[in-house]
Amino acid sequence: MYRAEIELTDADFEFAKPPLSKEFFRQVFEKYQLDFIAYFGENMFYVSRQNSEPLMPSYPNVKYPENIEIVLDFMARERIRRIKCEKGTLFRSIVPEMTYSAKE
């Protein structure tokens, strides 16, 4: 069976520098009561709280809190499209596999 999301593991952070770890991500999600973070490319992210409301920076042209910015940077570098927290377990989206058909 194909699942669009896979669980984040310690191996996902094998080459990451501290503070990046599965536990760090879990703490960020718990602290800000986040449901998911979606990455759309470039510098476009959507941070959703558990109440389905977006978490937005307080003022225009102001960044998210530093620990959320660390998560966003990691997602962009690793090309992770979405990280979701379900009952304390973190999942990341996988990039869909491209299929090509040969025309004869």
MILOVO-707443 format. One record per residue: residue number from 0; chain; x, y, z of N, C-alpha, C in turn. Coordinates in Angstrom, 3 decimals, always signed. Example, Ala and Ser with C-alpha at 12.3 -4.5 7.8 and 13.67 -1.06 7.14 Angstrom:
<pts>
PT    n  chain      n.c1      n.c2      n.c3     ca.c1     ca.c2     ca.c3      c.c1      c.c2      c.c3
PT    0      A   +13.190    -5.690    +7.800   +12.300    -4.500    +7.800   +13.200    -3.300    +7.800
PT    1      A   +12.850    -2.250    +7.080   +13.670    -1.060    +7.140   +12.900    +0.030    +7.870
</pts>
This chain:
<pts>
PT    n  chain      n.c1      n.c2      n.c3     ca.c1     ca.c2     ca.c3      c.c1      c.c2      c.c3
PT    0      A    +0.837    -1.180    +0.000    +0.000    +0.000    +0.000    +0.887    +1.250    +0.000
PT    1      A    +0.520    +2.239    -0.783    +1.277    +3.478    -0.922    +0.794    +4.486    +0.117
PT    2      A    +1.679    +5.050    +0.871    +1.336    +6.094    +1.844    +2.100    +7.349    +1.447
PT    3      A    +1.406    +8.461    +1.394    +2.007    +9.716    +0.953    +2.927   +10.328    +2.006
PT    4      A    +2.836    +9.864    +3.241    +3.671   +10.407    +4.298    +4.417    +9.276    +4.982
PT    5      A    +5.624    +9.590    +5.433    +6.388    +8.608    +6.197    +6.825    +9.245    +7.510
PT    6      A    +6.995    +8.420    +8.519    +7.354    +8.924    +9.838    +8.774    +9.473    +9.839
PT    7      A    +8.942   +10.617   +10.478   +10.281   +11.180   +10.671   +11.028   +10.298   +11.662
PT    8      A   +12.273   +10.002   +11.360   +13.091    +9.185   +12.252   +14.379    +9.933   +12.564
PT    9      A   +15.133    +9.396   +13.504   +16.428    +9.994   +13.833   +17.359    +9.982   +12.624
PT   10      A   +17.193    +9.004   +11.738   +18.034    +8.906   +10.541   +17.843   +10.110    +9.613
PT   11      A   +16.680   +10.744    +9.660   +16.431   +11.933    +8.833   +17.334   +13.098    +9.243
PT   12      A   +17.899   +13.027   +10.449   +18.741   +14.095   +10.973   +20.192   +13.657   +11.119
PT   13      A   +20.556   +12.572   +10.459   +21.892   +11.991   +10.587   +23.006   +13.001   +10.311
PT   14      A   +22.824   +13.837    +9.309   +23.872   +14.788    +8.931   +23.540   +16.224    +9.344
PT   15      A   +22.482   +16.395   +10.124   +22.063   +17.728   +10.560   +22.862   +18.162   +11.782
PT   16      A   +23.052   +19.463   +11.888   +23.774   +20.025   +13.032   +22.774   +20.369   +14.137
PT   17      A   +23.217   +20.257   +15.394   +22.336   +20.632   +16.507   +21.854   +22.069   +16.333
PT   18      A   +20.649   +22.378   +16.702   +19.741   +21.597   +17.535   +18.821   +20.668   +16.753
PT   19      A   +19.014   +20.544   +15.442   +18.098   +19.760   +14.622   +18.067   +18.301   +15.054
PT   20      A   +16.862   +17.857   +15.389   +16.622   +16.468   +15.761   +15.117   +16.235   +15.737
PT   21      A   +14.740   +15.001   +15.784   +13.312   +14.667   +15.833   +12.693   +15.278   +17.095
PT   22      A   +13.410   +15.200   +18.207   +12.903   +15.752   +19.471   +12.749   +17.273   +19.388
PT   23      A   +13.701   +17.957   +18.745   +13.597   +19.407   +18.566   +12.332   +19.751   +17.782
PT   24      A   +12.069   +19.024   +16.693   +10.866   +19.268   +15.891    +9.612   +19.045   +16.732
PT   25      A    +9.586   +17.956   +17.492    +8.423   +17.644   +18.328    +8.180   +18.777   +19.332
PT   26      A    +9.243   +19.293   +19.933    +9.113   +20.379   +20.897    +8.561   +21.652   +20.245
PT   27      A    +9.007   +21.956   +19.029    +8.503   +23.129   +18.306    +7.010   +22.962   +18.024
PT   28      A    +6.613   +21.781   +17.552    +5.204   +21.536   +17.260    +4.350   +21.639   +18.523
PT   29      A    +4.845   +21.115   +19.645    +4.102   +21.185   +20.905    +4.036   +22.616   +21.438
PT   30      A    +5.152   +23.328   +21.414    +5.207   +24.681   +21.964    +4.219   +25.615   +21.277
PT   31      A    +4.149   +25.532   +19.958    +3.280   +26.437   +19.201    +1.956   +25.787   +18.807
PT   32      A    +1.697   +24.574   +19.309    +0.470   +23.824   +19.016    +0.217   +23.762   +17.513
PT   33      A    +1.224   +23.265   +16.792    +1.149   +23.201   +15.333    +0.562   +21.872   +14.870
PT   34      A    -0.182   +21.929   +13.787    -0.715   +20.730   +13.140    +0.229   +20.314   +12.017
PT   35      A    +0.566   +21.281   +11.137    +1.488   +20.976   +10.046    +2.168   +22.241    +9.552
PT   36      A    +3.270   +22.013    +8.826    +3.968   +23.087    +8.115    +4.109   +22.616    +6.678
PT   37      A    +3.658   +23.428    +5.748    +3.754   +23.102    +4.325    +4.747   +24.034    +3.658
PT   38      A    +5.536   +23.480    +2.750    +6.537   +24.238    +1.993    +6.147   +24.219    +0.529
PT   39      A    +6.022   +25.401    -0.072    +5.577   +25.511    -1.456    +6.702   +25.857    -2.423
PT   40      A    +7.926   +25.978    -1.928    +9.044   +26.369    -2.784    +9.374   +27.832    -2.575
PT   41      A   +10.553   +28.199    -3.128   +11.043   +29.568    -2.929   +11.123   +29.810    -1.430
PT   42      A   +10.443   +30.825    -0.934   +10.432   +31.124    +0.496    +8.985   +31.175    +0.984
PT   43      A    +8.160   +30.259    +0.463    +6.739   +30.270    +0.797    +6.382   +29.057    +1.653
PT   44      A    +5.887   +29.345    +2.867    +5.499   +28.321    +3.822    +4.110   +28.635    +4.353
PT   45      A    +3.430   +27.600    +4.815    +2.169   +27.779    +5.521    +2.290   +27.007    +6.824
PT   46      A    +2.136   +27.706    +7.947    +2.238   +27.096    +9.263    +0.830   +27.068    +9.851
PT   47      A    +0.310   +25.852   +10.079    -1.059   +25.687   +10.563    -1.062   +25.228   +12.012
PT   48      A    -1.877   +25.877   +12.810    -2.029   +25.480   +14.212    -3.057   +24.361   +14.321
PT   49      A    -3.128   +23.733   +15.477    -4.047   +22.621   +15.700    -5.506   +23.044   +15.583
PT   50      A    -5.789   +24.315   +15.765    -7.161   +24.815   +15.640    -7.478   +25.226   +14.200
PT   51      A    -6.636   +24.821   +13.260    -6.778   +25.108   +11.820    -6.541   +26.564   +11.459
PT   52      A    -6.107   +27.377   +12.406    -5.776   +28.763   +12.128    -4.308   +28.850   +11.727
PT   53      A    -3.980   +29.735   +10.797    -2.563   +29.897   +10.437    -1.798   +30.607   +11.548
PT   54      A    -0.555   +30.229   +11.708    +0.339   +30.953   +12.609    +1.116   +31.913   +11.731
PT   55      A    +0.936   +33.175   +11.982    +1.569   +34.206   +11.159    +2.539   +35.010   +12.013
PT   56      A    +3.610   +35.531   +11.398    +4.473   +36.462   +12.138    +3.643   +37.649   +12.620
PT   57      A    +4.043   +38.228   +13.725    +3.261   +39.301   +14.353    +3.114   +40.556   +13.492
PT   58      A    +4.159   +40.891   +12.753    +4.148   +42.110   +11.954    +4.608   +41.807   +10.532
PT   59      A    +4.184   +42.618    +9.552    +4.670   +42.417    +8.184    +6.198   +42.487    +8.125
PT   60      A    +6.784   +41.714    +7.253    +8.234   +41.650    +7.051    +9.000   +41.202    +8.296
PT   61      A    +8.321   +40.494    +9.201    +8.957   +39.938   +10.391    +8.907   +38.423   +10.260
PT   62      A    +9.980   +37.776   +10.666   +10.051   +36.327   +10.532    +9.310   +35.628   +11.671
PT   63      A    +9.149   +34.322   +11.497    +8.601   +33.490   +12.562    +9.604   +33.434   +13.713
PT   64      A    +9.194   +32.906   +14.878   +10.160   +32.699   +15.955   +11.340   +31.856   +15.461
PT   65      A   +12.505   +32.056   +16.063   +13.744   +31.449   +15.578   +13.666   +29.926   +15.438
PT   66      A   +13.049   +29.242   +16.412   +13.002   +27.785   +16.310   +12.115   +27.318   +15.153
PT   67      A   +11.077   +28.063   +14.814   +10.273   +27.719   +13.629   +11.082   +27.998   +12.373
PT   68      A   +11.834   +29.095   +12.349   +12.687   +29.408   +11.195   +13.709   +28.295   +10.950
PT   69      A   +14.217   +27.673   +12.015   +15.156   +26.558   +11.876   +14.474   +25.382   +11.184
PT   70      A   +13.227   +25.102   +11.552   +12.466   +24.021   +10.911   +12.236   +24.350    +9.436
PT   71      A   +11.856   +25.595    +9.142   +11.597   +26.002    +7.755   +12.858   +25.866    +6.902
PT   72      A   +13.988   +26.268    +7.453   +15.258   +26.169    +6.731   +15.590   +24.706    +6.429
PT   73      A   +15.397   +23.833    +7.403   +15.656   +22.408    +7.206   +14.741   +21.842    +6.114
PT   74      A   +13.470   +22.211    +6.156   +12.529   +21.726    +5.143   +12.954   +22.160    +3.744
PT   75      A   +13.377   +23.404    +3.594   +13.796   +23.906    +2.282   +15.048   +23.183    +1.804
PT   76      A   +16.022   +23.004    +2.694   +17.269   +22.325    +2.321   +17.040   +20.872    +1.938
PT   77      A   +16.167   +20.191    +2.685   +15.929   +18.761    +2.459   +14.781   +18.506    +1.477
PT   78      A   +14.195   +19.571    +0.960   +13.077   +19.488    +0.015   +11.916   +18.666    +0.566
PT   79      A   +11.564   +18.932    +1.810   +10.419   +18.292    +2.452    +9.216   +19.187    +2.217
PT   80      A    +8.181   +18.630    +1.655    +7.015   +19.439    +1.305    +6.096   +19.725    +2.481
PT   81      A    +6.017   +18.767    +3.417    +5.121   +18.980    +4.548    +5.563   +18.133    +5.727
PT   82      A    +5.455   +18.704    +6.910    +5.667   +17.964    +8.141    +4.393   +18.112    +8.948
PT   83      A    +3.866   +16.987    +9.392    +2.602   +16.947   +10.122    +2.817   +16.213   +11.436
PT   84      A    +2.105   +16.640   +12.459    +2.174   +15.979   +13.764    +0.815   +15.340   +14.048
PT   85      A    +0.822   +14.025   +14.240    -0.395   +13.292   +14.585    -0.167   +12.557   +15.894
PT   86      A    -0.867   +12.993   +16.943    -0.762   +12.359   +18.261    +0.687   +12.226   +18.722
PT   87      A    +1.466   +13.266   +18.523    +2.854   +13.278   +18.967    +3.846   +12.631   +18.021
PT   88      A    +3.376   +12.057   +16.917    +4.255   +11.439   +15.930    +4.374   +12.369   +14.730
PT   89      A    +5.604   +12.595   +14.291    +5.857   +13.489   +13.161    +5.960   +12.693   +11.862
PT   90      A    +5.334   +13.208   +10.832    +5.383   +12.609    +9.508    +5.857   +13.660    +8.519
PT   91      A    +6.575   +13.222    +7.500    +6.985   +14.129    +6.423    +6.420   +13.599    +5.121
PT   92      A    +6.125   +14.513    +4.225    +5.634   +14.103    +2.921    +6.806   +13.665    +2.074
PT   93      A    +6.536   +12.792    +1.178    +7.566   +12.395    +0.234    +7.289   +13.088    -1.091
PT   94      A    +8.321   +13.312    -1.822    +8.154   +13.921    -3.143    +7.578   +12.845    -4.054
PT   95      A    +6.474   +13.114    -4.730    +5.875   +12.099    -5.595    +6.846   +11.632    -6.673
PT   96      A    +6.781   +10.364    -6.949    +7.651    +9.795    -7.977    +7.121   +10.178    -9.348
PT   97      A    +8.013   +10.612   -10.210    +7.627   +11.003   -11.561    +7.646    +9.776   -12.454
PT   98      A    +6.621    +9.637   -13.255    +6.583    +8.535   -14.214    +6.562    +9.123   -15.614
PT   99      A    +7.303    +8.487   -16.465    +7.381    +8.929   -17.867    +6.884    +7.796   -18.750
PT  100      A    +6.150    +8.147   -19.756    +5.702    +7.120   -20.687    +6.419    +7.336   -22.010
PT  101      A    +6.888    +6.258   -22.570    +7.597    +6.321   -23.852    +6.582    +6.238   -24.988
PT  102      A    +6.671    +7.173   -25.901    +5.773    +7.147   -27.068    +6.502    +6.472   -28.216
PT  103      A    +5.815    +5.618   -28.875    +6.435    +4.925   -30.011    +5.969    +5.494   -31.309
</pts>
